[in-house]
Amino acid sequence: MYKEFGISEEIEVLANECEKEIETELKKVDEAQTANSIKVLNAFHNNNLSEMHFAGTTGYGYNDIGRDVIEKIFAEVLGAEDSLVRNQFISGTHAITVALFAILRPGDTLLAISRETI
């Protein structure tokens, strides 16, 4: 089946055997994927997400119903009280920096302790 891609029959047989060995785990992954998809679709429905929520904005977030709804959806899906969702966050480090700027005041000290293991 995969010869046209340069994969030998021996490798194909081995891959099929491995897939059969982990079939139970793959089924669990499929079930989780289905459950999560249903959870997201229900959150879309519960929050009345529609095409109007994807309209362009000024970028300042004033009266941005799309932003408000997506934050409600994220909170519902993740089981959180509230959420903050911004596509302007460049990376995880950027998001952490924004959070720290929000909670730390000038003159505050942040103590970060880690344990190095060898």
Backbone as CSV, one residue per row, in Angstrom:
resi,resn,N_x,N_y,N_z,CA_x,CA_y,CA_z,C_x,C_y,C_z
1,MET,0.816,-1.195,0.000,0.000,0.000,0.000,0.865,1.266,0.000
2,TYR,1.964,1.261,0.743,2.798,2.462,0.871,4.066,2.407,0.023
3,LYS,4.173,1.413,-0.877,5.372,1.264,-1.701,5.632,2.511,-2.531
4,GLU,4.565,3.153,-3.000,4.741,4.361,-3.825,5.401,5.496,-3.047
5,PHE,5.401,5.412,-1.705,6.041,6.421,-0.872,7.431,5.981,-0.422
6,GLY,7.904,4.850,-0.933,9.229,4.362,-0.592,9.281,3.618,0.733
7,ILE,8.135,3.162,1.217,8.084,2.432,2.496,8.005,0.946,2.174
8,SER,8.919,0.185,2.750,8.968,-1.247,2.447,7.779,-1.973,3.062
9,GLU,7.513,-3.160,2.504,6.412,-3.976,3.000,6.677,-4.407,4.441
10,GLU,7.956,-4.647,4.768,8.342,-5.045,6.124,7.967,-3.963,7.141
11,ILE,8.234,-2.708,6.794,7.892,-1.589,7.674,6.376,-1.452,7.792
12,GLU,5.679,-1.634,6.694,4.211,-1.539,6.727,3.621,-2.606,7.645
13,VAL,4.141,-3.837,7.555,3.656,-4.926,8.407,3.942,-4.595,9.870
14,LEU,5.142,-4.111,10.156,5.516,-3.743,11.519,4.608,-2.632,12.066
15,ALA,4.351,-1.635,11.232,3.476,-0.534,11.648,2.071,-1.044,11.954
16,ASN,1.553,-1.934,11.133,0.213,-2.493,11.362,0.156,-3.309,12.648
17,GLU,1.231,-4.074,12.922,1.296,-4.859,14.164,1.309,-3.931,15.385
18,CYS,2.104,-2.866,15.301,2.173,-1.901,16.411,0.827,-1.230,16.630
19,GLU,0.165,-0.898,15.539,-1.146,-0.253,15.649,-2.144,-1.175,16.341
20,LYS,-2.086,-2.478,16.012,-2.979,-3.444,16.670,-2.673,-3.545,18.166
21,GLU,-1.370,-3.470,18.518,-0.967,-3.551,19.930,-1.518,-2.394,20.753
22,ILE,-1.589,-1.226,20.173,-2.027,-0.039,20.923,-3.457,0.376,20.566
23,GLU,-4.194,-0.545,19.968,-5.565,-0.259,19.537,-6.447,0.268,20.673
24,THR,-6.298,-0.294,21.870,-7.100,0.141,23.020,-6.797,1.592,23.368
25,GLU,-5.517,1.947,23.362,-5.126,3.331,23.677,-5.605,4.295,22.587
26,LEU,-5.507,3.871,21.344,-5.973,4.719,20.244,-7.485,4.965,20.354
27,LYS,-8.213,3.950,20.802,-9.663,4.097,20.986,-9.959,5.129,22.079
28,LYS,-9.162,5.109,23.152,-9.336,6.096,24.226,-9.082,7.512,23.711
29,VAL,-8.070,7.659,22.876,-7.766,8.970,22.295,-8.927,9.437,21.424
30,ASP,-9.456,8.537,20.603,-10.594,8.885,19.741,-11.816,9.292,20.571
31,GLU,-12.056,8.564,21.661,-13.197,8.886,22.525,-13.018,10.256,23.190
32,ALA,-11.801,10.553,23.640,-11.523,11.861,24.249,-11.691,12.970,23.221
33,GLN,-11.223,12.712,22.009,-11.356,13.700,20.938,-12.827,13.981,20.641
34,THR,-13.625,12.946,20.578,-15.053,13.119,20.318,-15.722,13.875,21.459
35,ALA,-15.420,13.505,22.699,-16.012,14.177,23.864,-15.632,15.656,23.888
36,ASN,-14.365,15.964,23.602,-13.917,17.364,23.600,-14.537,18.155,22.458
37,SER,-14.698,17.520,21.310,-15.347,18.197,20.184,-16.793,18.541,20.521
38,ILE,-17.473,17.608,21.162,-18.860,17.851,21.564,-18.914,18.965,22.599
39,LYS,-17.969,18.971,23.543,-17.916,20.011,24.567,-17.751,21.396,23.925
40,VAL,-16.862,21.496,22.934,-16.629,22.774,22.252,-17.863,23.191,21.451
41,LEU,-18.448,22.256,20.719,-19.640,22.584,19.931,-20.796,23.017,20.834
42,ASN,-20.947,22.352,21.981,-21.985,22.758,22.932,-21.727,24.162,23.468
43,ALA,-20.466,24.485,23.733,-20.130,25.832,24.216,-20.446,26.868,23.139
44,PHE,-20.161,26.548,21.872,-20.537,27.460,20.777,-22.041,27.707,20.810
45,HIS,-22.792,26.617,20.932,-24.261,26.716,20.925,-24.776,27.456,22.162
46,ASN,-24.261,27.118,23.329,-24.714,27.734,24.580,-24.461,29.234,24.620
47,ASN,-23.435,29.688,23.899,-23.084,31.108,23.891,-23.536,31.808,22.609
48,ASN,-24.372,31.115,21.843,-24.971,31.677,20.626,-23.935,32.252,19.662
49,LEU,-22.827,31.541,19.475,-21.806,31.993,18.537,-22.381,32.005,17.128
50,SER,-22.185,33.113,16.440,-22.674,33.220,15.064,-21.687,34.028,14.232
51,GLU,-21.987,34.178,12.976,-21.055,34.852,12.070,-20.810,36.305,12.453
52,MET,-21.749,36.936,13.131,-21.560,38.342,13.528,-20.402,38.500,14.523
53,HIS,-20.061,37.405,15.226,-18.974,37.472,16.200,-17.595,37.489,15.545
54,PHE,-17.556,37.280,14.233,-16.287,37.275,13.508,-16.069,38.542,12.707
55,ALA,-16.897,39.551,12.948,-16.777,40.821,12.224,-15.507,41.551,12.644
56,GLY,-15.002,42.396,11.762,-13.812,43.179,12.059,-14.046,44.134,13.215
57,THR,-12.959,44.511,13.884,-13.051,45.419,15.025,-12.011,46.516,14.885
58,THR,-12.068,47.462,15.791,-11.098,48.554,15.785,-9.751,48.092,16.325
59,GLY,-9.743,46.988,17.040,-8.518,46.501,17.650,-8.360,46.939,19.095
60,TYR,-9.207,47.855,19.544,-9.121,48.341,20.919,-9.971,47.516,21.886
61,GLY,-10.857,46.697,21.353,-11.668,45.840,22.202,-12.920,46.484,22.746
62,TYR,-13.195,47.720,22.361,-14.407,48.379,22.839,-15.620,47.768,22.151
63,ASN,-16.594,47.344,22.942,-17.822,46.755,22.419,-17.545,45.629,21.424
64,ASP,-16.525,44.847,21.686,-16.142,43.741,20.807,-16.881,42.491,21.277
65,ILE,-18.059,42.261,20.705,-18.877,41.127,21.157,-18.217,39.797,20.821
66,GLY,-17.422,39.768,19.748,-16.718,38.537,19.397,-15.737,38.125,20.477
67,ARG,-15.002,39.097,20.996,-14.023,38.822,22.057,-14.743,38.352,23.317
68,ASP,-15.830,39.005,23.651,-16.580,38.623,24.850,-17.096,37.193,24.748
69,VAL,-17.637,36.844,23.586,-18.201,35.501,23.414,-17.109,34.444,23.417
70,ILE,-15.988,34.690,22.746,-14.928,33.679,22.712,-14.370,33.446,24.115
71,GLU,-14.326,34.499,24.929,-13.851,34.319,26.302,-14.843,33.498,27.123
72,LYS,-16.132,33.693,26.900,-17.142,32.877,27.591,-17.035,31.418,27.143
73,ILE,-16.792,31.208,25.852,-16.663,29.849,25.322,-15.449,29.154,25.941
74,PHE,-14.301,29.834,25.961,-13.101,29.242,26.551,-13.349,28.894,28.018
75,ALA,-13.965,29.798,28.757,-14.229,29.544,30.176,-15.116,28.307,30.340
76,GLU,-16.153,28.205,29.527,-17.053,27.052,29.635,-16.334,25.745,29.291
77,VAL,-15.588,25.741,28.206,-14.901,24.525,27.777,-13.873,24.080,28.802
78,LEU,-13.160,25.036,29.386,-12.100,24.700,30.337,-12.597,24.589,31.773
79,GLY,-13.891,24.850,31.993,-14.447,24.753,33.336,-13.937,25.842,34.257
80,ALA,-13.690,27.017,33.694,-13.152,28.133,34.472,-14.242,29.155,34.766
81,GLU,-14.007,29.973,35.771,-14.943,31.038,36.122,-14.971,32.095,35.022
82,ASP,-13.811,32.408,34.463,-13.685,33.425,33.425,-12.437,33.108,32.617
83,SER,-12.241,33.811,31.520,-11.024,33.596,30.737,-10.608,34.892,30.056
84,LEU,-9.353,34.934,29.685,-8.794,36.048,28.929,-8.140,35.440,27.697
85,VAL,-8.688,35.736,26.530,-8.182,35.161,25.289,-7.797,36.295,24.364
86,ARG,-6.527,36.316,23.982,-6.054,37.355,23.067,-5.160,36.727,22.024
87,ASN,-5.426,37.025,20.780,-4.537,36.521,19.736,-3.293,37.390,19.623
88,GLN,-3.228,38.459,20.400,-2.067,39.338,20.373,-0.921,38.812,21.241
89,PHE,-1.191,37.803,22.084,-0.109,37.220,22.856,0.790,36.462,21.883
90,ILE,2.052,36.794,21.879,2.993,36.236,20.924,3.473,34.848,21.349
91,SER,3.621,34.650,22.646,4.158,33.385,23.143,3.691,33.176,24.578
92,GLY,4.015,32.020,25.106,3.707,31.752,26.509,4.438,32.703,27.431
93,THR,5.684,33.019,27.089,6.460,33.954,27.890,5.812,35.333,27.892
94,HIS,5.299,35.743,26.746,4.609,37.029,26.652,3.374,37.037,27.557
95,ALA,2.611,35.958,27.533,1.412,35.865,28.375,1.775,35.911,29.861
96,ILE,2.844,35.212,30.239,3.296,35.234,31.636,3.729,36.639,32.031
97,THR,4.446,37.322,31.151,4.890,38.693,31.422,3.700,39.614,31.655
98,VAL,2.691,39.504,30.817,1.489,40.333,30.975,0.832,40.048,32.326
99,ALA,0.735,38.765,32.692,0.133,38.412,33.983,0.949,38.979,35.146
100,LEU,2.273,38.890,35.054,3.114,39.414,36.140,3.017,40.929,36.240
101,PHE,2.984,41.616,35.099,2.809,43.066,35.121,1.470,43.447,35.753
102,ALA,0.474,42.580,35.604,-0.846,42.869,36.156,-0.883,42.727,37.675
103,ILE,-0.112,41.767,38.217,-0.214,41.522,39.660,0.917,42.128,40.483
104,LEU,2.063,42.370,39.861,3.186,42.953,40.602,3.169,44.467,40.491
105,ARG,3.422,45.139,41.586,3.463,46.599,41.607,4.917,47.046,41.672
106,PRO,5.200,48.276,41.266,6.579,48.775,41.358,7.118,48.597,42.778
107,GLY,8.321,48.059,42.862,8.940,47.812,44.162,8.673,46.425,44.712
108,ASP,7.710,45.690,44.141,7.454,44.323,44.588,8.638,43.435,44.238
109,THR,8.780,42.357,44.982,9.826,41.384,44.705,9.175,40.057,44.356
110,LEU,9.630,39.474,43.262,9.163,38.148,42.862,10.277,37.165,43.171
111,LEU,9.960,36.151,43.943,10.933,35.142,44.307,10.582,33.874,43.541
112,ALA,11.509,33.410,42.727,11.312,32.182,41.950,12.325,31.153,42.416
113,ILE,11.841,30.048,42.937,12.711,29.014,43.477,12.568,27.770,42.619
114,SER,13.691,27.193,42.283,13.653,25.927,41.542,14.681,24.978,42.129
115,ARG,14.459,23.746,41.910,15.386,22.730,42.399,15.992,22.034,41.191
116,GLU,17.290,22.099,41.102,17.978,21.469,39.979,18.213,20.013,40.304
117,THR,17.861,19.147,39.366,18.142,17.740,39.555,19.181,17.307,38.544
118,ILE,20.005,16.431,38.976,21.094,15.972,38.103,20.844,14.560,37.668
